[in-house]
Amino acid sequence: MSRDVLEIRWHGRGGQGAKTAAAMVAEVTVEAGKHAQAAPEYGAEREGAPIKAYTRISDGVIRVHDAIYYPDIVIVLDETLLDTEGVQEGLSEDGILMVNTSKSPAQVREQLGLEGRKLYTIDATSIALEEIGRPIPNTVMIGALVAVTGVADVEHIKKDIDKKLGGKLSEDMLQGNMRAVERAFEEVRSEDE
């Protein structure tokens, strides 16, 4: 992650909030004084279809606007994509792979036959169900990203959740999203644990 631009590729399914998560992380980093962009990529626009979304963050102006082929960070919102979407393709040798799964990082590493890279897992769907009442893991994965990388401040994330989702969600669901982000700090697992 030594380049001037931090590139994050999100893999999910329609309805899991990958597009929203990519945009939210970009918005929060812009508010913190950085340059950022976010964009979705999907084909069949239906719930459950595989999608990708991209976030770029930099101290300077970002001049590229294409897909991210060599990400620094890959975030997988649906573990069923591990066997079908080649999620680790292009991930730099010192890159980070974060997966929403109940499996341990070692189990995911073995499943993918992955060498190198840093691997983190979190059972984001269970946290989302417990805190929000819906299996939408995006805010949990944002919390895990912030916990692992420090790319944004958790209070800014919570403020953006309020701004973006307030009025669209009930107060209980809004507060559940805040708790889900906080839980991610405690529950994201690395291979060292």
N, CA and C atoms as an extended XYZ file, in Angstrom:
579
Properties=species:S:1:pos:R:3:atomname:S:1:resname:S:1:resid:I:1 pbc="F F F"
N         0.816       -1.186        0.000 N   MET     1
C         0.000        0.000        0.000 CA  MET     1
C         0.862        1.253        0.000 C   MET     1
N         1.875        1.232       -0.778 N   SER     2
C         2.806        2.344       -0.789 CA  SER     2
C         2.499        3.355       -1.889 C   SER     2
N         1.520        3.060       -2.726 N   ARG     3
C         1.178        3.998       -3.800 CA  ARG     3
C         0.501        5.228       -3.219 C   ARG     3
N         0.353        6.246       -4.056 N   ASP     4
C        -0.283        7.489       -3.625 CA  ASP     4
C        -1.784        7.337       -3.431 C   ASP     4
N        -2.379        6.365       -4.093 N   VAL     5
C        -3.821        6.159       -4.030 CA  VAL     5
C        -4.108        4.806       -3.373 C   VAL     5
N        -4.930        4.820       -2.332 N   LEU     6
C        -5.385        3.583       -1.689 CA  LEU     6
C        -6.602        3.096       -2.452 C   LEU     6
N        -6.537        1.868       -2.962 N   GLU     7
C        -7.628        1.333       -3.773 CA  GLU     7
C        -8.292        0.158       -3.057 C   GLU     7
N        -9.614        0.264       -2.930 N   ILE     8
C       -10.416       -0.747       -2.251 CA  ILE     8
C       -11.441       -1.296       -3.232 C   ILE     8
N       -11.487       -2.618       -3.337 N   ARG     9
C       -12.490       -3.270       -4.181 CA  ARG     9
C       -13.448       -4.035       -3.278 C   ARG     9
N       -14.730       -3.789       -3.451 N   TRP    10
C       -15.787       -4.424       -2.670 CA  TRP    10
C       -16.469       -5.476       -3.539 C   TRP    10
N       -16.671       -6.675       -2.988 N   HIS    11
C       -17.421       -7.735       -3.675 CA  HIS    11
C       -18.648       -8.052       -2.823 C   HIS    11
N       -19.794       -8.043       -3.450 N   GLY    12
C       -21.014       -8.370       -2.721 CA  GLY    12
C       -22.080       -8.834       -3.681 C   GLY    12
N       -23.284       -8.882       -3.177 N   ARG    13
C       -24.456       -9.203       -3.988 CA  ARG    13
C       -25.419       -8.032       -3.884 C   ARG    13
N       -26.184       -7.827       -4.927 N   GLY    14
C       -27.161       -6.751       -4.923 CA  GLY    14
C       -28.039       -6.835       -3.682 C   GLY    14
N       -28.177       -5.727       -2.974 N   GLY    15
C       -28.989       -5.688       -1.762 CA  GLY    15
C       -28.182       -5.784       -0.482 C   GLY    15
N       -26.871       -6.071       -0.579 N   GLN    16
C       -26.039       -6.171        0.617 CA  GLN    16
C       -25.369       -4.856        0.996 C   GLN    16
N       -25.482       -3.857        0.145 N   GLY    17
C       -24.967       -2.540        0.474 CA  GLY    17
C       -23.531       -2.270        0.083 C   GLY    17
N       -22.962       -3.018       -0.854 N   ALA    18
C       -21.569       -2.772       -1.273 CA  ALA    18
C       -21.423       -1.387       -1.899 C   ALA    18
N       -22.359       -1.023       -2.752 N   LYS    19
C       -22.312        0.292       -3.398 CA  LYS    19
C       -22.395        1.406       -2.353 C   LYS    19
N       -23.305        1.260       -1.406 N   THR    20
C       -23.465        2.255       -0.339 CA  THR    20
C       -22.210        2.328        0.522 C   THR    20
N       -21.629        1.182        0.848 N   ALA    21
C       -20.420        1.158        1.679 CA  ALA    21
C       -19.264        1.858        0.974 C   ALA    21
N       -19.074        1.571       -0.306 N   ALA    22
C       -17.991        2.202       -1.071 CA  ALA    22
C       -18.152        3.723       -1.062 C   ALA    22
N       -19.386        4.174       -1.264 N   ALA    23
C       -19.657        5.617       -1.283 CA  ALA    23
C       -19.486        6.243        0.099 C   ALA    23
N       -19.926        5.539        1.124 N   MET    24
C       -19.842        6.064        2.484 CA  MET    24
C       -18.388        6.269        2.913 C   MET    24
N       -17.544        5.299        2.609 N   VAL    25
C       -16.125        5.422        2.958 CA  VAL    25
C       -15.501        6.593        2.202 C   VAL    25
N       -15.848        6.750        0.929 N   ALA    26
C       -15.324        7.876        0.152 CA  ALA    26
C       -15.793        9.210        0.739 C   ALA    26
N       -17.071        9.313        1.064 N   GLU    27
C       -17.613       10.562        1.619 CA  GLU    27
C       -16.945       10.945        2.933 C   GLU    27
N       -16.751        9.969        3.788 N   VAL    28
C       -16.143       10.240        5.092 CA  VAL    28
C       -14.700       10.716        4.928 C   VAL    28
N       -13.969       10.112        4.005 N   THR    29
C       -12.579       10.531        3.827 CA  THR    29
C       -12.485       11.912        3.167 C   THR    29
N       -13.437       12.244        2.310 N   VAL    30
C       -13.477       13.596        1.734 CA  VAL    30
C       -13.733       14.622        2.832 C   VAL    30
N       -14.666       14.314        3.723 N   GLU    31
C       -14.953       15.207        4.839 CA  GLU    31
C       -13.738       15.379        5.749 C   GLU    31
N       -12.852       14.392        5.746 N   ALA    32
C       -11.628       14.468        6.556 CA  ALA    32
C       -10.492       15.183        5.809 C   ALA    32
N       -10.772       15.697        4.607 N   GLY    33
C        -9.777       16.478        3.881 CA  GLY    33
C        -9.017       15.747        2.799 C   GLY    33
N        -9.386       14.516        2.519 N   LYS    34
C        -8.710       13.765        1.462 CA  LYS    34
C        -9.514       13.843        0.168 C   LYS    34
N        -8.946       13.313       -0.885 N   HIS    35
C        -9.652       13.159       -2.149 CA  HIS    35
C       -10.120       11.709       -2.212 C   HIS    35
N       -11.308       11.494       -2.749 N   ALA    36
C       -11.819       10.127       -2.840 CA  ALA    36
C       -12.859       10.033       -3.944 C   ALA    36
N       -13.078        8.820       -4.384 N   GLN    37
C       -14.138        8.539       -5.351 CA  GLN    37
C       -14.663        7.139       -5.077 C   GLN    37
N       -15.899        6.930       -5.474 N   ALA    38
C       -16.522        5.613       -5.342 CA  ALA    38
C       -17.375        5.368       -6.578 C   ALA    38
N       -17.420        4.114       -7.004 N   ALA    39
C       -18.217        3.756       -8.168 CA  ALA    39
C       -18.627        2.292       -8.076 C   ALA    39
N       -19.844        1.987       -8.506 N   PRO    40
C       -20.272        0.582       -8.556 CA  PRO    40
C       -20.025       -0.004       -9.942 C   PRO    40
N       -19.986       -1.328       -9.998 N   GLU    41
C       -19.939       -2.046      -11.274 CA  GLU    41
C       -20.834       -3.260      -11.122 C   GLU    41
N       -21.853       -3.327      -11.913 N   TYR    42
C       -22.713       -4.506      -11.864 CA  TYR    42
C       -23.378       -4.707      -13.205 C   TYR    42
N       -23.806       -5.921      -13.426 N   GLY    43
C       -24.474       -6.269      -14.679 CA  GLY    43
C       -25.965       -6.321      -14.456 C   GLY    43
N       -26.478       -7.502      -14.261 N   ALA    44
C       -27.913       -7.658      -14.037 CA  ALA    44
C       -28.281       -6.939      -12.740 C   ALA    44
N       -29.088       -5.910      -12.857 N   GLU    45
C       -29.403       -5.078      -11.700 CA  GLU    45
C       -30.551       -5.687      -10.906 C   GLU    45
N       -30.232       -6.759      -10.198 N   ARG    46
C       -31.265       -7.391       -9.383 CA  ARG    46
C       -30.659       -7.832       -8.062 C   ARG    46
N       -31.513       -7.931       -7.092 N   GLU    47
C       -31.063       -8.356       -5.772 CA  GLU    47
C       -30.466       -9.753       -5.857 C   GLU    47
N       -29.318       -9.920       -5.244 N   GLY    48
C       -28.653      -11.216       -5.209 CA  GLY    48
C       -27.609      -11.423       -6.284 C   GLY    48
N       -27.593      -10.574       -7.314 N   ALA    49
C       -26.591      -10.711       -8.377 CA  ALA    49
C       -25.240      -10.208       -7.880 C   ALA    49
N       -24.138      -10.861       -8.279 N   PRO    50
C       -22.810      -10.387       -7.864 CA  PRO    50
C       -22.543       -8.974       -8.385 C   PRO    50
N       -21.965       -8.155       -7.532 N   ILE    51
C       -21.573       -6.806       -7.929 CA  ILE    51
C       -20.188       -6.506       -7.365 C   ILE    51
N       -19.571       -5.501       -7.949 N   LYS    52
C       -18.330       -4.956       -7.416 CA  LYS    52
C       -18.546       -3.463       -7.224 C   LYS    52
N       -17.854       -2.911       -6.270 N   ALA    53
C       -17.843       -1.464       -6.081 CA  ALA    53
C       -16.408       -1.082       -5.759 C   ALA    53
N       -16.079        0.169       -6.007 N   TYR    54
C       -14.703        0.614       -5.858 CA  TYR    54
C       -14.636        1.901       -5.048 C   TYR    54
N       -13.596        2.002       -4.235 N   THR    55
C       -13.300        3.228       -3.504 CA  THR    55
C       -11.826        3.542       -3.697 C   THR    55
N       -11.548        4.776       -4.041 N   ARG    56
C       -10.167        5.259       -4.119 CA  ARG    56
C       -10.028        6.421       -3.142 C   ARG    56
N        -8.901        6.460       -2.424 N   ILE    57
C        -8.631        7.511       -1.444 CA  ILE    57
C        -7.204        8.002       -1.655 C   ILE    57
N        -7.021        9.319       -1.630 N   SER    58
C        -5.691        9.883       -1.844 CA  SER    58
C        -5.573       11.246       -1.171 C   SER    58
N        -4.331       11.638       -0.898 N   ASP    59
C        -4.075       12.993       -0.417 CA  ASP    59
C        -4.151       13.993       -1.566 C   ASP    59
N        -3.937       13.515       -2.784 N   GLY    60
C        -3.964       14.383       -3.953 CA  GLY    60
C        -5.132       14.061       -4.864 C   GLY    60
N        -5.229       14.799       -5.938 N   VAL    61
C        -6.299       14.605       -6.910 CA  VAL    61
C        -6.181       13.221       -7.540 C   VAL    61
N        -7.300       12.553       -7.698 N   ILE    62
C        -7.345       11.220       -8.307 CA  ILE    62
C        -7.737       11.393       -9.768 C   ILE    62
N        -6.880       10.933      -10.653 N   ARG    63
C        -7.111       11.164      -12.079 CA  ARG    63
C        -7.598        9.925      -12.828 C   ARG    63
N        -7.603        8.766      -12.201 N   VAL    64
C        -8.104        7.551      -12.852 CA  VAL    64
C        -9.545        7.310      -12.416 C   VAL    64
N       -10.320        6.782      -13.338 N   HIS    65
C       -11.740        6.567      -13.050 CA  HIS    65
C       -12.221        5.210      -13.570 C   HIS    65
N       -11.326        4.263      -13.655 N   ASP    66
C       -11.717        2.959      -14.166 CA  ASP    66
C       -11.858        1.956      -13.027 C   ASP    66
N       -12.139        0.723      -13.375 N   ALA    67
C       -12.249       -0.347      -12.384 CA  ALA    67
C       -10.907       -0.527      -11.675 C   ALA    67
N       -10.956       -1.121      -10.504 N   ILE    68
C        -9.730       -1.384       -9.742 CA  ILE    68
C        -9.328       -2.842       -9.975 C   ILE    68
N        -8.203       -3.020      -10.654 N   TYR    69
C        -7.718       -4.360      -10.981 CA  TYR    69
C        -6.644       -4.849      -10.016 C   TYR    69
N        -5.941       -3.920       -9.367 N   TYR    70
C        -4.858       -4.265       -8.449 CA  TYR    70
C        -5.095       -3.553       -7.115 C   TYR    70
N        -6.084       -4.029       -6.367 N   PRO    71
C        -6.459       -3.342       -5.123 CA  PRO    71
C        -5.449       -3.546       -3.995 C   PRO    71
N        -5.469       -2.591       -3.079 N   ASP    72
C        -4.708       -2.715       -1.843 CA  ASP    72
C        -5.525       -3.486       -0.813 C   ASP    72
N        -6.842       -3.330       -0.905 N   ILE    73
C        -7.771       -3.963        0.027 CA  ILE    73
C        -8.934       -4.546       -0.762 C   ILE    73
N        -9.318       -5.769       -0.431 N   VAL    74
C       -10.513       -6.390       -0.989 CA  VAL    74
C       -11.439       -6.721        0.176 C   VAL    74
N       -12.692       -6.308        0.046 N   ILE    75
C       -13.694       -6.575        1.075 CA  ILE    75
C       -14.796       -7.415        0.445 C   ILE    75
N       -15.065       -8.573        1.035 N   VAL    76
C       -16.051       -9.515        0.511 CA  VAL    76
C       -17.234       -9.564        1.464 C   VAL    76
N       -18.391       -9.103        0.982 N   LEU    77
C       -19.589       -9.048        1.813 CA  LEU    77
C       -20.361      -10.358        1.825 C   LEU    77
N       -20.068      -11.264        0.906 N   ASP    78
C       -20.790      -12.533        0.816 CA  ASP    78
C       -19.788      -13.652        0.549 C   ASP    78
N       -19.606      -14.531        1.524 N   GLU    79
C       -18.581      -15.574        1.401 CA  GLU    79
C       -18.841      -16.541        0.257 C   GLU    79
N       -20.074      -16.625       -0.258 N   THR    80
C       -20.320      -17.522       -1.390 CA  THR    80
C       -19.586      -17.055       -2.642 C   THR    80
N       -19.145      -15.803       -2.647 N   LEU    81
C       -18.397      -15.282       -3.791 CA  LEU    81
C       -16.942      -15.740       -3.791 C   LEU    81
N       -16.468      -16.293       -2.678 N   LEU    82
C       -15.070      -16.731       -2.594 CA  LEU    82
C       -14.730      -17.776       -3.648 C   LEU    82
N       -15.673      -18.643       -3.964 N   ASP    83
C       -15.413      -19.728       -4.899 CA  ASP    83
C       -15.803      -19.400       -6.333 C   ASP    83
N       -16.458      -18.259       -6.554 N   THR    84
C       -16.960      -17.986       -7.901 CA  THR    84
C       -16.440      -16.708       -8.541 C   THR    84
N       -15.975      -15.756       -7.767 N   GLU    85
C       -15.653      -14.447       -8.319 CA  GLU    85
C       -14.168      -14.097       -8.363 C   GLU    85
N       -13.276      -14.981       -7.941 N   GLY    86
C       -11.847      -14.663       -7.966 CA  GLY    86
C       -11.532      -13.389       -7.206 C   GLY    86
N       -12.076      -13.284       -6.007 N   VAL    87
C       -11.985      -12.039       -5.241 CA  VAL    87
C       -10.558      -11.596       -4.960 C   VAL    87
N        -9.629      -12.552       -4.866 N   GLN    88
C        -8.252      -12.187       -4.524 CA  GLN    88
C        -7.424      -11.778       -5.738 C   GLN    88
N        -8.003      -11.842       -6.934 N   GLU    89
C        -7.252      -11.505       -8.145 CA  GLU    89
C        -6.723      -10.080       -8.075 C   GLU    89
N        -5.445       -9.931       -8.357 N   GLY    90
C        -4.821       -8.626       -8.405 CA  GLY    90
C        -4.463       -8.036       -7.054 C   GLY    90
N        -4.848       -8.697       -5.971 N   LEU    91
C        -4.561       -8.169       -4.633 CA  LEU    91
C        -3.057       -8.161       -4.409 C   LEU    91
N        -2.532       -7.015       -4.044 N   SER    92
C        -1.089       -6.880       -3.864 CA  SER    92
C        -0.579       -7.839       -2.789 C   SER    92
N         0.684       -8.188       -2.880 N   GLU    93
C         1.290       -9.148       -1.961 CA  GLU    93
C         1.187       -8.694       -0.510 C   GLU    93
N         1.213       -7.390       -0.270 N   ASP    94
C         1.062       -6.887        1.096 CA  ASP    94
C        -0.360       -6.364        1.342 C   ASP    94
N        -1.284       -6.759        0.467 N   GLY    95
C        -2.666       -6.301        0.556 CA  GLY    95
C        -3.455       -6.965        1.669 C   GLY    95
N        -4.679       -6.480        1.831 N   ILE    96
C        -5.578       -6.946        2.880 CA  ILE    96
C        -6.824       -7.540        2.246 C   ILE    96
N        -7.217       -8.723        2.708 N   LEU    97
C        -8.466       -9.364        2.318 CA  LEU    97
C        -9.337       -9.462        3.559 C   LEU    97
N       -10.544       -8.900        3.492 N   MET    98
C       -11.494       -8.951        4.603 CA  MET    98
C       -12.739       -9.680        4.116 C   MET    98
N       -13.179      -10.688        4.879 N   VAL    99
C       -14.294      -11.518        4.437 CA  VAL    99
C       -15.367      -11.597        5.518 C   VAL    99
N       -16.609      -11.418        5.104 N   ASN   100
C       -17.763      -11.628        5.964 CA  ASN   100
C       -18.044      -13.127        6.003 C   ASN   100
N       -17.678      -13.757        7.106 N   THR   101
C       -17.850      -15.195        7.258 CA  THR   101
C       -17.737      -15.561        8.737 C   THR   101
N       -18.300      -16.699        9.081 N   SER   102
C       -18.108      -17.209       10.445 CA  SER   102
C       -16.814      -18.023       10.537 C   SER   102
N       -16.157      -18.266        9.405 N   LYS   103
C       -14.907      -19.025        9.385 CA  LYS   103
C       -13.762      -18.183        9.933 C   LYS   103
N       -12.733      -18.870       10.370 N   SER   104
C       -11.523      -18.189       10.833 CA  SER   104
C       -10.706      -17.738        9.627 C   SER   104
N        -9.807      -16.779        9.817 N   PRO   105
C        -8.921      -16.405        8.714 CA  PRO   105
C        -8.141      -17.607        8.158 C   PRO   105
N        -7.688      -18.501        9.024 N   ALA   106
C        -6.928      -19.675        8.564 CA  ALA   106
C        -7.794      -20.570        7.667 C   ALA   106
N        -9.065      -20.731        8.002 N   GLN   107
C        -9.959      -21.548        7.178 CA  GLN   107
C       -10.176      -20.918        5.803 C   GLN   107
N       -10.323      -19.596        5.756 N   VAL   108
C       -10.500      -18.907        4.474 CA  VAL   108
C        -9.220      -18.995        3.656 C   VAL   108
N        -8.072      -18.827        4.299 N   ARG   109
C        -6.789      -18.937        3.596 CA  ARG   109
C        -6.668      -20.314        2.942 C   ARG   109
N        -7.014      -21.361        3.687 N   GLU   110
C        -6.940      -22.721        3.147 CA  GLU   110
C        -7.933      -22.900        1.999 C   GLU   110
N        -9.154      -22.404        2.167 N   GLN   111
C       -10.183      -22.518        1.133 CA  GLN   111
C        -9.724      -21.886       -0.183 C   GLN   111
N        -9.079      -20.732       -0.102 N   LEU   112
C        -8.636      -20.017       -1.296 CA  LEU   112
C        -7.264      -20.454       -1.788 C   LEU   112
N        -6.526      -21.204       -0.950 N   GLY   113
C        -5.148      -21.530       -1.294 CA  GLY   113
C        -4.317      -20.257       -1.390 C   GLY   113
N        -4.615      -19.316       -0.523 N   LEU   114
C        -4.019      -17.982       -0.558 CA  LEU   114
C        -2.677      -17.966        0.155 C   LEU   114
N        -1.689      -17.385       -0.505 N   GLU   115
C        -0.380      -17.181        0.113 CA  GLU   115
C        -0.154      -15.684        0.245 C   GLU   115
N         0.580      -15.298        1.269 N   GLY   116
C         0.824      -13.880        1.483 CA  GLY   116
C        -0.460      -13.153        1.846 C   GLY   116
N        -0.450      -11.871        1.774 N   ARG   117
C        -1.564      -10.999        2.097 CA  ARG   117
C        -1.946      -11.103        3.577 C   ARG   117
N        -2.644      -10.108        4.057 N   LYS   118
C        -3.188      -10.114        5.413 CA  LYS   118
C        -4.657      -10.466        5.290 C   LYS   118
N        -5.115      -11.355        6.136 N   LEU   119
C        -6.478      -11.863        6.031 CA  LEU   119
C        -7.232      -11.617        7.327 C   LEU   119
N        -8.434      -11.063        7.200 N   TYR   120
C        -9.300      -10.785        8.347 CA  TYR   120
C       -10.692      -11.322        8.044 C   TYR   120
N       -11.354      -11.823        9.084 N   THR   121
C       -12.731      -12.263        8.933 CA  THR   121
C       -13.588      -11.659       10.039 C   THR   121
N       -14.862      -11.552        9.750 N   ILE   122
C       -15.846      -11.088       10.723 CA  ILE   122
C       -17.190      -11.647       10.304 C   ILE   122
N       -17.981      -12.086       11.260 N   ASP   123
C       -19.313      -12.601       10.956 CA  ASP   123
C       -20.282      -11.417       10.893 C   ASP   123
N       -20.143      -10.633        9.841 N   ALA   124
C       -20.894       -9.386        9.692 CA  ALA   124
C       -22.390       -9.623        9.539 C   ALA   124
N       -22.776      -10.702        8.883 N   THR   125
C       -24.201      -10.966        8.706 CA  THR   125
C       -24.873      -11.238       10.044 C   THR   125
N       -24.223      -12.010       10.909 N   SER   126
C       -24.797      -12.278       12.243 CA  SER   126
C       -24.903      -10.997       13.056 C   SER   126
N       -23.873      -10.169       13.003 N   ILE   127
C       -23.905       -8.897       13.732 CA  ILE   127
C       -25.043       -8.028       13.198 C   ILE   127
N       -25.182       -7.959       11.872 N   ALA   128
C       -26.251       -7.161       11.266 CA  ALA   128
C       -27.623       -7.670       11.689 C   ALA   128
N       -27.805       -8.966       11.691 N   LEU   129
C       -29.088       -9.536       12.117 CA  LEU   129
C       -29.391       -9.199       13.570 C   LEU   129
N       -28.374       -9.314       14.416 N   GLU   130
C       -28.563       -9.042       15.847 CA  GLU   130
C       -28.806       -7.565       16.129 C   GLU   130
N       -28.101       -6.678       15.440 N   GLU   131
C       -28.180       -5.250       15.746 CA  GLU   131
C       -29.206       -4.492       14.905 C   GLU   131
N       -29.368       -4.883       13.654 N   ILE   132
C       -30.231       -4.147       12.731 CA  ILE   132
C       -31.532       -4.891       12.453 C   ILE   132
N       -31.449       -6.219       12.580 N   GLY   133
C       -32.627       -7.032       12.291 CA  GLY   133
C       -32.744       -7.415       10.826 C   GLY   133
N       -31.709       -7.116       10.036 N   ARG   134
C       -31.692       -7.453        8.612 CA  ARG   134
C       -30.289       -7.940        8.238 C   ARG   134
N       -30.187       -8.869        7.284 N   PRO   135
C       -28.873       -9.424        6.927 CA  PRO   135
C       -28.102       -8.557        5.931 C   PRO   135
N       -27.946       -7.272        6.262 N   ILE   136
C       -27.224       -6.347        5.383 CA  ILE   136
C       -25.902       -5.996        6.076 C   ILE   136
N       -24.789       -6.579        5.604 N   PRO   137
C       -23.522       -6.489        6.334 CA  PRO   137
C       -22.658       -5.255        6.059 C   PRO   137
N       -23.131       -4.322        5.248 N   ASN   138
C       -22.228       -3.257        4.803 CA  ASN   138
C       -21.675       -2.385        5.922 C   ASN   138
N       -22.504       -1.948        6.863 N   THR   139
C       -21.971       -1.067        7.911 CA  THR   139
C       -21.010       -1.818        8.834 C   THR   139
N       -21.252       -3.090        9.034 N   VAL   140
C       -20.331       -3.892        9.848 CA  VAL   140
C       -18.975       -3.974        9.150 C   VAL   140
N       -18.991       -4.197        7.838 N   MET   141
C       -17.736       -4.295        7.091 CA  MET   141
C       -17.006       -2.956        7.050 C   MET   141
N       -17.745       -1.857        7.030 N   ILE   142
C       -17.102       -0.543        7.126 CA  ILE   142
C       -16.401       -0.425        8.476 C   ILE   142
N       -17.082       -0.836        9.538 N   GLY   143
C       -16.474       -0.806       10.866 CA  GLY   143
C       -15.215       -1.650       10.927 C   GLY   143
N       -15.250       -2.831       10.308 N   ALA   144
C       -14.075       -3.702       10.291 CA  ALA   144
C       -12.931       -3.053        9.500 C   ALA   144
N       -13.267       -2.430        8.376 N   LEU   145
C       -12.249       -1.730        7.579 CA  LEU   145
C       -11.574       -0.639        8.405 C   LEU   145
N       -12.369        0.151        9.099 N   VAL   146
C       -11.825        1.234        9.922 CA  VAL   146
C       -10.983        0.663       11.066 C   VAL   146
N       -11.447       -0.421       11.675 N   ALA   147
C       -10.703       -1.038       12.781 CA  ALA   147
C        -9.333       -1.535       12.327 C   ALA   147
N        -9.272       -2.132       11.150 N   VAL   148
C        -8.038       -2.736       10.658 CA  VAL   148
C        -7.083       -1.703       10.063 C   VAL   148
N        -7.620       -0.702        9.368 N   THR   149
C        -6.763        0.205        8.605 CA  THR   149
C        -6.657        1.617        9.174 C   THR   149
N        -7.644        2.058        9.932 N   GLY   150
C        -7.664        3.441       10.394 CA  GLY   150
C        -7.895        4.431        9.268 C   GLY   150
N        -8.447        3.960        8.147 N   VAL   151
C        -8.663        4.798        6.972 CA  VAL   151
C        -9.641        5.945        7.240 C   VAL   151
N       -10.446        5.802        8.270 N   ALA   152
C       -11.394        6.847        8.666 CA  ALA   152
C       -11.583        6.757       10.172 C   ALA   152
N       -12.251        7.718       10.706 N   ASP   153
C       -12.540        7.761       12.140 CA  ASP   153
C       -13.937        7.202       12.375 C   ASP   153
N       -14.095        6.364       13.394 N   VAL   154
C       -15.389        5.720       13.642 CA  VAL   154
C       -16.493        6.742       13.902 C   VAL   154
N       -16.181        7.838       14.553 N   GLU   155
C       -17.212        8.854       14.816 CA  GLU   155
C       -17.679        9.501       13.522 C   GLU   155
N       -16.761        9.686       12.563 N   HIS   156
C       -17.161       10.217       11.261 CA  HIS   156
C       -18.045        9.216       10.517 C   HIS   156
N       -17.720        7.942       10.649 N   ILE   157
C       -18.544        6.895       10.021 CA  ILE   157
C       -19.955        6.938       10.602 C   ILE   157
N       -20.057        6.994       11.905 N   LYS   158
C       -21.370        7.023       12.548 CA  LYS   158
C       -22.157        8.270       12.146 C   LYS   158
N       -21.471        9.391       12.046 N   LYS   159
C       -22.117       10.644       11.623 CA  LYS   159
C       -22.639       10.504       10.189 C   LYS   159
N       -21.857        9.870        9.321 N   ASP   160
C       -22.279        9.682        7.938 CA  ASP   160
C       -23.444        8.705        7.839 C   ASP   160
N       -23.446        7.678        8.669 N   ILE   161
C       -24.584        6.754        8.710 CA  ILE   161
C       -25.846        7.522        9.072 C   ILE   161
N       -25.736        8.385       10.065 N   ASP   162
C       -26.883        9.191       10.480 CA  ASP   162
C       -27.348       10.091        9.334 C   ASP   162
N       -26.388       10.723        8.657 N   LYS   163
C       -26.712       11.635        7.557 CA  LYS   163
C       -27.333       10.887        6.376 C   LYS   163
N       -26.743        9.743        6.034 N   LYS   164
C       -27.175        9.009        4.848 CA  LYS   164
C       -28.440        8.168        5.088 C   LYS   164
N       -28.568        7.603        6.280 N   LEU   165
C       -29.674        6.682        6.532 CA  LEU   165
C       -30.755        7.240        7.457 C   LEU   165
N       -30.424        8.328        8.162 N   GLY   166
C       -31.423        8.954        9.030 CA  GLY   166
C       -32.612        9.418        8.203 C   GLY   166
N       -33.819        9.160        8.678 N   GLY   167
C       -35.010        9.495        7.912 CA  GLY   167
C       -35.455        8.376        6.998 C   GLY   167
N       -34.522        7.508        6.593 N   LYS   168
C       -34.858        6.355        5.756 CA  LYS   168
C       -35.129        5.128        6.617 C   LYS   168
N       -34.477        5.095        7.783 N   LEU   169
C       -34.604        3.954        8.687 CA  LEU   169
C       -35.265        4.398        9.987 C   LEU   169
N       -35.843        3.447       10.671 N   SER   170
C       -36.377        3.749       11.997 CA  SER   170
C       -35.219        4.103       12.922 C   SER   170
N       -35.508        4.780       14.016 N   GLU   171
C       -34.457        5.135       14.980 CA  GLU   171
C       -33.781        3.882       15.527 C   GLU   171
N       -34.550        2.810       15.752 N   ASP   172
C       -33.967        1.553       16.234 CA  ASP   172
C       -32.960        0.985       15.235 C   ASP   172
N       -33.321        0.998       13.949 N   MET   173
C       -32.408        0.469       12.931 CA  MET   173
C       -31.184        1.373       12.782 C   MET   173
N       -31.388        2.668       12.878 N   LEU   174
C       -30.268        3.600       12.783 CA  LEU   174
C       -29.279        3.363       13.918 C   LEU   174
N       -29.783        3.250       15.137 N   GLN   175
C       -28.914        2.978       16.292 CA  GLN   175
C       -28.285        1.591       16.188 C   GLN   175
N       -29.020        0.642       15.610 N   GLY   176
C       -28.464       -0.695       15.382 CA  GLY   176
C       -27.265       -0.653       14.460 C   GLY   176
N       -27.331        0.180       13.411 N   ASN   177
C       -26.190        0.346       12.513 CA  ASN   177
C       -24.991        0.921       13.252 C   ASN   177
N       -25.243        1.864       14.152 N   MET   178
C       -24.141        2.453       14.938 CA  MET   178
C       -23.490        1.384       15.822 C   MET   178
N       -24.322        0.587       16.479 N   ARG   179
C       -23.791       -0.485       17.331 CA  ARG   179
C       -23.033       -1.522       16.495 C   ARG   179
N       -23.536       -1.792       15.288 N   ALA   180
C       -22.885       -2.774       14.406 CA  ALA   180
C       -21.470       -2.316       14.043 C   ALA   180
N       -21.312       -1.026       13.764 N   VAL   181
C       -19.985       -0.480       13.459 CA  VAL   181
C       -19.069       -0.644       14.667 C   VAL   181
N       -19.575       -0.325       15.841 N   GLU   182
C       -18.767       -0.452       17.059 CA  GLU   182
C       -18.380       -1.901       17.336 C   GLU   182
N       -19.320       -2.816       17.120 N   ARG   183
C       -19.019       -4.237       17.358 CA  ARG   183
C       -17.932       -4.748       16.425 C   ARG   183
N       -17.876       -4.209       15.230 N   ALA   184
C       -16.853       -4.649       14.269 CA  ALA   184
C       -15.457       -4.458       14.836 C   ALA   184
N       -15.254       -3.398       15.612 N   PHE   185
C       -13.942       -3.151       16.221 CA  PHE   185
C       -13.551       -4.286       17.152 C   PHE   185
N       -14.523       -4.825       17.836 N   GLU   186
C       -14.257       -5.885       18.807 CA  GLU   186
C       -14.191       -7.268       18.174 C   GLU   186
N       -14.914       -7.466       17.070 N   GLU   187
C       -15.107       -8.824       16.572 CA  GLU   187
C       -14.342       -9.185       15.292 C   GLU   187
N       -13.715       -8.205       14.640 N   VAL   188
C       -12.927       -8.549       13.454 CA  VAL   188
C       -11.728       -9.389       13.911 C   VAL   188
N       -11.457      -10.469       13.161 N   ARG   189
C       -10.400      -11.412       13.565 CA  ARG   189
C        -9.254      -11.423       12.556 C   ARG   189
N        -8.053      -11.419       13.087 N   SER   190
C        -6.867      -11.565       12.251 CA  SER   190
C        -6.300      -12.965       12.467 C   SER   190
N        -5.304      -13.325       11.711 N   GLU   191
C        -4.699      -14.648       11.868 CA  GLU   191
C        -3.866      -14.740       13.138 C   GLU   191
N        -3.561      -13.605       13.744 N   ASP   192
C        -2.779      -13.613       14.970 CA  ASP   192
C        -3.610      -13.918       16.208 C   ASP   192
N        -4.907      -14.005       16.029 N   GLU   193
C        -5.789      -14.217       17.194 CA  GLU   193
C        -6.202      -15.654       17.323 C   GLU   193
